[in-house]
Amino acid sequence: MIKRPQSEEMKAKQNKIVTNAVRALLYEVSVQPKPGLVDPVSSGPHPDMDVFTFLDSSVSLTAYFKACVQTAWSFNDEATLPTLFEQIRPLGIQAEATMFDATSGINTHKGAVFSLGIVVTATAYAESHDRQDVFKIVKEMLVGLVERDFSKVTEKAENEMTAGEREYVHFGITGIRGEAEHGYLTVTQVALPQLSTARGTLNERLLDTLMAIVGHSVDTNLVKRAGSIDIIPWANDQVSRYFLAGGSRTEAGMAYLKQLNQVFLEKNLSLGGSADLLIVTIFVALSQGII
């Protein structure tokens, strides 16, 4: 790797990226009420964790984001961007271990370690290599990711597969790998436009953005909890009803959201995948001054 000189301006830019990454994690867990997710007033269908678990986890990942930024900043211009992804992947594995240590073994942010780590790295690369197209960089970094990661999955025994691998085999769902490889289209085409045009408090805007994400993506965490892909049309219908009720800025919309939260609790359903995409959305929105 090339060692680039570190000016005060460079350090400030790097620190801002890292700070925005941690802020994104903290903002997401602060939004409430979120169906099927942990927030300051409810643990939802996650009795083993609460908002403080997420705060501990968020802070523990600071060093990971800093390492991603530094890796991107010093990345050799002559190397291909898939190499950059291969360089940060071990950092992500270490970050997961750090997270589990901070949470006493509870998985709070494994999906965010993957997605936010990628987008943080792409943002740092864009900043340090005179590029503006963060999500094009993401696509260049992840060319062929789904094929590589799932190429031999059918050779595994069912009990050796991860949840994502099982969903790929049984339902053809490419999950977060597919979302990432295509440049996080749910973020760029749904979530960011929703957040940019939404009115109300930041909490209300982020609630509506979360629900828009749920309505336009296949949440693998939701499919895993439900045990069936049929849960996705049901979730889409709930999102439509929420927005028909007026969304977060109406009493009817908020009442519906609280009612939906109870349904998720009773059915033990989680929207962890959608939460990860909201985190990425918040990070980009902070970076671009949308929020």
JOBEL-V49848 format. One record per helix or strand of 3 or more residues. SS is the DSSP state (2 for helix, 1 for strand). FROM is the first residue (numbers start at 0). TO is the last residue. If there is no record, write none. Layout:
ss:SS from:FROM to:TO
ss:SS from:FROM to:TO
This chain:
ss:2 from:7 to:29
ss:2 from:50 to:59
ss:2 from:61 to:72
ss:2 from:80 to:101
ss:2 from:109 to:127
ss:2 from:133 to:140
ss:2 from:144 to:149
ss:2 from:152 to:154
ss:2 from:157 to:159
ss:2 from:162 to:170
ss:2 from:174 to:180
ss:2 from:184 to:196
ss:2 from:201 to:214
ss:2 from:219 to:225
ss:2 from:230 to:243
ss:2 from:246 to:248
ss:2 from:250 to:266
ss:2 from:271 to:287
